[in-house]
Amino acid sequence: MKILNQPLLLLMAALALSSIDGSAADQKEPAASKKADADNTAKNERDRDGKTKTPLDQSNRPEDIKVTQTIRKALMADDGLSMNAKNVKVITTADGKVTLRGPVNSEEEKTKIADHAKQAAGSATIVNKIEVKAASQK
C-alpha cells in the first residue's frame, strides 16, 4: 500500500510547488504588461446585484423561448448589423417583457434591433437597455 501512495504523494508535492512558482511569477509581473479589462467588465459586475435582467432570467416557457429565438434569428440575418449588434442580450421573461441589453456601434443599430424585437415579440413589452458605444471605443 505504501508503494501506491508514494507516487501520489510525489505528484501532489509537484503540483503544490508548481502552483507556488506560478503565483510568484504573477506577482513579479509589472503592471504595465498586464492586459486591460474588457470594455464591459464594470457592467458585468453591476449585473451581479440581481436588479438587472441577465440571460439567467430567461423564461423557459416555450412561447418565451420562441420569441427570443425569433429575435435572435432576425438579428443574425440582418447583414447591416455589426457583430456587436448581433451579440446583444435578448432576454424574454415570463411577465411578457423582452429586455435588450449590450453595446452597439450606432444609434441606427439600436433602432434596428428594437424594430426586429417589436416585430417578433408582438404585444410583449420591449425594454431597450442597449447602449451606443462612444466613437473611441469602436
Backbone as JSON, one array per atom type, in Angstrom:
{
  "sequence": "MKILNQPLLLLMAALALSSIDGSAADQKEPAASKKADADNTAKNERDRDGKTKTPLDQSNRPEDIKVTQTIRKALMADDGLSMNAKNVKVITTADGKVTLRGPVNSEEEKTKIADHAKQAAGSATIVNKIEVKAASQK",
  "N": [[0.81, -1.19, 0.0], [1.99, 1.2, 0.73], [3.71, 1.66, -1.38], [2.0, 2.33, -3.5], [0.94, 4.73, -2.56], [3.12, 6.44, -2.45], [3.86, 7.45, -5.11], [1.61, 9.03, -5.55], [1.79, 10.92, -3.5], [4.16, 12.19, -4.29], [3.33, 13.32, -6.71], [1.35, 15.1, -5.8], [2.95, 16.83, -4.28], [4.59, 17.91, -6.28], [2.68, 19.29, -7.81], [1.83, 21.16, -5.93], [4.18, 22.66, -5.58], [4.52, 23.69, -8.16], [2.3, 25.36, -8.38], [2.92, 27.27, -6.5], [5.2, 28.45, -7.61], [4.05, 29.54, -9.94], [2.28, 31.48, -8.93], [4.04, 33.25, -7.72], [5.41, 34.23, -9.92], [3.39, 35.66, -11.18], [3.05, 37.76, -9.38], [5.42, 39.16, -9.66], [5.27, 40.25, -12.15], [5.27, 43.19, -14.09], [2.98, 45.92, -13.76], [2.35, 47.31, -16.07], [2.51, 45.47, -18.12], [0.31, 43.85, -17.91], [-2.87, 42.8, -19.21], [-5.51, 44.98, -20.27], [-8.77, 45.42, -18.78], [-11.76, 43.98, -20.18], [-14.06, 45.91, -22.17], [-16.55, 45.91, -20.96], [-16.43, 45.11, -18.33], [-17.03, 46.39, -15.87], [-19.77, 46.63, -16.14], [-20.54, 43.97, -16.13], [-20.0, 43.35, -13.47], [-21.9, 45.0, -12.27], [-24.2, 43.68, -13.02], [-24.37, 41.56, -11.3], [-25.8, 42.22, -9.06], [-28.44, 41.48, -9.05], [-30.58, 43.08, -9.76], [-30.65, 43.77, -12.38], [-31.69, 42.54, -15.52], [-30.51, 39.48, -16.72], [-29.17, 36.9, -18.92], [-29.73, 34.65, -17.39], [-32.2, 35.11, -16.37], [-33.95, 34.45, -18.33], [-36.99, 33.15, -19.43], [-38.26, 29.82, -19.36], [-40.5, 29.01, -20.61], [-42.13, 27.68, -23.45], [-43.24, 29.52, -25.34], [-41.93, 31.91, -24.7], [-39.26, 31.28, -25.15], [-39.42, 30.88, -27.88], [-39.95, 33.51, -28.79], [-37.54, 34.79, -28.12], [-35.77, 33.29, -29.72], [-36.73, 33.94, -32.29], [-36.23, 36.69, -32.44], [-33.43, 36.66, -32.16], [-32.7, 35.21, -34.49], [-33.54, 37.04, -36.45], [-31.8, 39.16, -35.96], [-29.33, 37.96, -36.56], [-29.67, 37.48, -39.27], [-29.68, 39.99, -40.39], [-27.7, 41.72, -42.37], [-26.8, 44.28, -42.16], [-26.07, 44.82, -39.6], [-23.56, 45.15, -37.07], [-21.12, 42.92, -35.54], [-21.15, 43.43, -32.81], [-23.75, 44.39, -32.48], [-25.21, 42.13, -33.23], [-24.68, 40.54, -31.11], [-26.05, 41.41, -28.87], [-27.76, 41.09, -25.73], [-30.68, 39.2, -25.48], [-33.47, 38.88, -23.7], [-36.2, 37.19, -22.68], [-38.79, 37.33, -20.49], [-41.04, 35.69, -18.17], [-43.04, 37.44, -17.49], [-43.88, 38.7, -19.72], [-42.11, 40.5, -20.91], [-39.52, 41.72, -22.99], [-36.18, 42.1, -22.77], [-33.56, 44.04, -24.0], [-30.12, 44.23, -24.18], [-26.8, 45.56, -24.15], [-23.76, 46.64, -25.85], [-23.74, 48.66, -28.82], [-22.71, 49.86, -32.08], [-23.85, 52.17, -33.17], [-26.53, 54.59, -33.18], [-28.37, 53.96, -35.1], [-28.14, 51.15, -35.31], [-29.12, 50.45, -32.8], [-31.79, 51.23, -33.06], [-32.61, 49.55, -35.21], [-32.39, 47.01, -34.02], [-34.3, 47.18, -31.99], [-36.57, 47.45, -33.59], [-36.63, 44.94, -34.9], [-37.1, 43.36, -32.65], [-39.64, 44.27, -31.81], [-41.23, 43.46, -33.97], [-41.02, 40.68, -33.78], [-41.88, 40.11, -31.19], [-44.49, 40.81, -30.9], [-47.17, 41.69, -28.94], [-45.69, 41.93, -26.64], [-43.89, 43.69, -24.1], [-41.18, 45.8, -24.82], [-38.09, 46.3, -23.43], [-35.68, 48.46, -23.8], [-32.43, 48.49, -23.29], [-30.13, 48.96, -24.62], [-26.9, 50.2, -25.34], [-25.17, 52.82, -26.95], [-21.97, 52.73, -28.21], [-19.2, 54.87, -27.47], [-17.45, 56.89, -29.85], [-14.66, 56.47, -29.73], [-14.43, 53.9, -28.72], [-15.04, 52.02, -30.62]],
  "CA": [[0.0, 0.0, 0.0], [2.88, 2.35, 0.78], [4.28, 1.86, -2.71], [0.99, 3.02, -4.29], [0.74, 6.08, -2.04], [4.29, 7.26, -2.66], [3.75, 8.25, -6.34], [0.54, 10.01, -5.37], [2.36, 11.99, -2.68], [5.11, 12.92, -5.13], [2.54, 14.1, -7.66], [0.73, 16.21, -5.07], [4.01, 17.76, -3.92], [5.0, 18.6, -7.51], [1.61, 20.23, -8.15], [1.86, 22.24, -4.95], [5.33, 23.51, -5.9], [4.29, 24.4, -9.42], [1.33, 26.44, -8.16], [3.61, 28.33, -5.76], [6.04, 29.14, -8.58], [3.2, 30.31, -10.84], [1.73, 32.66, -8.27], [5.14, 34.18, -7.5], [5.69, 34.87, -11.2], [2.32, 36.64, -11.42], [3.26, 38.91, -8.53], [6.59, 39.89, -10.13], [4.98, 40.82, -13.46], [4.98, 44.62, -13.98], [1.59, 46.28, -14.0], [2.19, 47.81, -17.44], [2.41, 44.38, -19.08], [-0.96, 43.14, -17.75], [-3.89, 43.19, -20.17], [-6.58, 45.83, -19.77], [-10.05, 44.75, -18.65], [-12.68, 44.11, -21.3], [-14.77, 47.18, -22.07], [-17.81, 45.82, -20.22], [-16.19, 44.45, -17.06], [-17.79, 47.06, -14.81], [-21.19, 46.31, -16.33], [-20.74, 42.6, -15.66], [-20.06, 43.42, -12.01], [-23.19, 45.6, -11.94], [-25.24, 42.69, -13.26], [-24.4, 40.58, -10.22], [-26.62, 42.67, -7.93], [-29.77, 40.87, -9.13], [-31.6, 44.05, -10.17], [-30.59, 43.9, -13.83], [-32.01, 41.29, -16.21], [-29.4, 38.8, -17.37], [-29.66, 35.7, -19.59], [-30.23, 33.68, -16.4], [-33.61, 35.44, -16.12], [-34.73, 33.99, -19.47], [-38.06, 32.21, -19.12], [-38.18, 28.53, -20.06], [-41.78, 28.7, -21.26], [-41.89, 27.54, -24.9], [-43.58, 30.74, -26.1], [-40.9, 32.91, -24.43], [-38.08, 30.82, -25.86], [-39.69, 31.12, -29.3], [-39.78, 34.95, -29.04], [-36.1, 35.05, -28.08], [-35.18, 32.68, -30.92], [-37.15, 34.7, -33.47], [-35.46, 37.95, -32.43], [-32.02, 36.32, -32.41], [-32.58, 34.86, -35.91], [-33.67, 38.28, -37.22], [-30.55, 39.91, -35.8], [-28.27, 37.27, -37.28], [-29.94, 37.57, -40.71], [-29.55, 41.37, -40.82], [-26.31, 41.97, -42.75], [-26.47, 45.67, -41.85], [-25.69, 44.95, -38.19], [-22.2, 44.74, -36.71], [-21.08, 41.77, -34.61], [-21.6, 43.93, -31.5], [-25.21, 44.45, -32.51], [-25.74, 40.77, -33.28], [-24.41, 39.88, -29.84], [-26.76, 41.99, -27.73], [-28.52, 40.12, -24.94], [-32.13, 39.19, -25.7], [-33.97, 38.14, -22.54], [-37.66, 37.2, -22.62], [-39.19, 36.85, -19.17], [-42.4, 35.16, -18.08], [-44.01, 38.52, -17.29], [-44.22, 39.29, -21.02], [-41.19, 41.55, -21.29], [-38.29, 41.37, -23.7], [-35.14, 43.07, -22.45], [-32.44, 44.09, -24.93], [-29.01, 44.87, -23.49], [-25.47, 45.39, -24.69], [-23.25, 47.78, -26.63], [-23.8, 48.67, -30.28], [-21.84, 50.88, -32.64], [-24.53, 53.39, -33.59], [-27.96, 54.77, -32.84], [-29.1, 53.24, -36.15], [-28.19, 49.74, -34.92], [-30.02, 50.36, -31.65], [-33.15, 51.32, -33.6], [-32.88, 48.34, -35.98], [-32.59, 45.88, -33.1], [-35.6, 47.39, -31.35], [-37.59, 47.15, -34.6], [-36.69, 43.48, -35.03], [-37.71, 42.82, -31.43], [-41.06, 44.6, -31.83], [-41.89, 42.6, -34.96], [-41.04, 39.29, -33.31], [-42.49, 39.96, -29.87], [-45.93, 41.11, -30.94], [-47.67, 42.6, -27.93], [-44.81, 41.95, -25.47], [-43.23, 44.96, -23.8], [-39.75, 45.81, -25.13], [-37.3, 47.15, -22.54], [-34.47, 48.69, -24.59], [-31.3, 48.93, -22.48], [-28.96, 48.95, -25.5], [-26.08, 51.4, -25.21], [-24.36, 53.14, -28.12], [-20.58, 52.93, -27.84], [-18.57, 56.12, -27.84], [-16.69, 56.74, -31.09], [-13.31, 55.98, -29.46], [-14.48, 52.51, -28.29], [-15.36, 51.15, -31.76]],
  "C": [[0.86, 1.26, 0.0], [3.47, 2.66, -0.58], [3.29, 2.62, -3.59], [0.82, 4.46, -3.83], [1.91, 6.99, -2.33], [4.22, 8.05, -3.98], [2.67, 9.33, -6.23], [1.05, 11.2, -4.57], [3.34, 12.83, -3.48], [4.38, 13.82, -6.13], [1.92, 15.32, -6.98], [1.77, 17.25, -4.69], [4.45, 18.57, -5.14], [3.95, 19.64, -7.92], [1.61, 21.42, -7.21], [3.01, 23.19, -5.25], [5.12, 24.3, -7.17], [3.29, 25.53, -9.24], [1.96, 27.58, -7.38], [4.48, 29.12, -6.73], [5.21, 30.02, -9.5], [2.67, 31.57, -10.18], [2.82, 33.68, -8.0], [5.47, 34.92, -8.78], [4.65, 35.93, -11.51], [2.56, 37.9, -10.61], [4.43, 39.75, -9.0], [6.33, 40.6, -11.44], [4.64, 42.31, -13.31], [3.55, 44.92, -14.39], [1.37, 46.71, -15.45], [2.0, 46.67, -18.44], [1.1, 43.6, -18.95], [-1.99, 43.68, -18.74], [-4.95, 44.06, -19.5], [-7.87, 45.02, -19.68], [-10.88, 44.93, -19.92], [-13.53, 45.36, -21.1], [-16.09, 47.1, -21.3], [-17.65, 45.14, -18.87], [-17.01, 45.08, -15.94], [-19.28, 46.75, -14.93], [-21.48, 44.89, -15.89], [-20.82, 42.56, -14.14], [-21.4, 43.99, -11.56], [-24.31, 44.57, -12.05], [-25.37, 41.66, -12.14], [-25.31, 40.98, -9.07], [-28.05, 42.13, -7.96], [-30.87, 41.8, -9.58], [-31.69, 44.19, -11.68], [-30.89, 42.55, -14.46], [-30.77, 40.75, -16.91], [-29.95, 37.57, -18.09], [-30.17, 34.62, -18.63], [-31.7, 33.92, -16.06], [-34.52, 35.0, -17.27], [-35.76, 32.96, -19.01], [-37.87, 30.92, -19.93], [-39.52, 28.13, -20.68], [-41.55, 28.65, -22.77], [-42.18, 28.81, -25.69], [-42.54, 31.84, -25.88], [-39.59, 32.55, -25.15], [-38.23, 31.09, -27.36], [-39.5, 32.61, -29.65], [-38.29, 35.29, -29.08], [-35.41, 34.5, -29.33], [-35.5, 33.49, -32.17], [-36.38, 36.02, -33.56], [-34.0, 37.67, -32.78], [-31.79, 35.98, -33.88], [-32.66, 36.11, -36.79], [-32.39, 39.12, -37.13], [-29.43, 39.28, -36.62], [-28.44, 37.39, -38.8], [-29.73, 38.98, -41.25], [-28.07, 41.69, -41.09], [-25.87, 43.41, -42.46], [-26.04, 45.88, -40.41], [-24.26, 44.47, -37.97], [-22.26, 43.52, -35.79], [-21.49, 42.21, -33.2], [-23.12, 43.92, -31.44], [-25.82, 43.05, -32.5], [-25.56, 40.03, -31.96], [-25.1, 40.51, -28.65], [-27.52, 40.88, -27.0], [-30.0, 40.3, -25.24], [-32.7, 38.28, -24.62], [-35.49, 38.28, -22.5], [-38.06, 36.57, -21.29], [-40.66, 36.46, -19.16], [-43.46, 36.24, -17.88], [-44.32, 39.26, -18.59], [-43.32, 40.43, -21.45], [-39.98, 40.97, -22.01], [-37.29, 42.47, -23.39], [-34.0, 42.92, -23.44], [-31.31, 44.84, -24.24], [-27.7, 44.59, -24.2], [-25.04, 46.61, -25.49], [-23.43, 47.58, -28.13], [-22.98, 49.85, -30.79], [-22.53, 52.19, -32.98], [-25.98, 53.41, -33.12], [-28.82, 54.02, -33.85], [-29.23, 51.75, -35.79], [-29.15, 49.54, -33.75], [-31.47, 50.35, -32.13], [-33.53, 50.06, -34.37], [-33.17, 47.15, -35.08], [-33.95, 45.99, -32.42], [-36.73, 47.07, -32.32], [-37.75, 45.64, -34.81], [-37.41, 42.86, -33.83], [-39.22, 43.08, -31.41], [-41.83, 43.72, -32.81], [-42.04, 41.18, -34.44], [-41.85, 39.1, -32.04], [-43.98, 40.25, -29.85], [-46.32, 42.1, -29.87], [-46.79, 42.67, -26.68], [-44.16, 43.33, -25.32], [-41.74, 44.82, -24.1], [-39.07, 46.79, -24.18], [-35.93, 47.29, -23.21], [-33.39, 49.31, -23.71], [-30.01, 48.93, -23.29], [-28.24, 50.28, -25.37], [-25.25, 51.58, -26.47], [-22.95, 53.43, -27.63], [-20.11, 54.33, -28.25], [-17.68, 55.88, -29.05], [-15.3, 56.15, -30.84], [-13.29, 54.51, -29.08], [-14.76, 51.56, -29.45], [-14.19, 50.42, -32.17]]
}
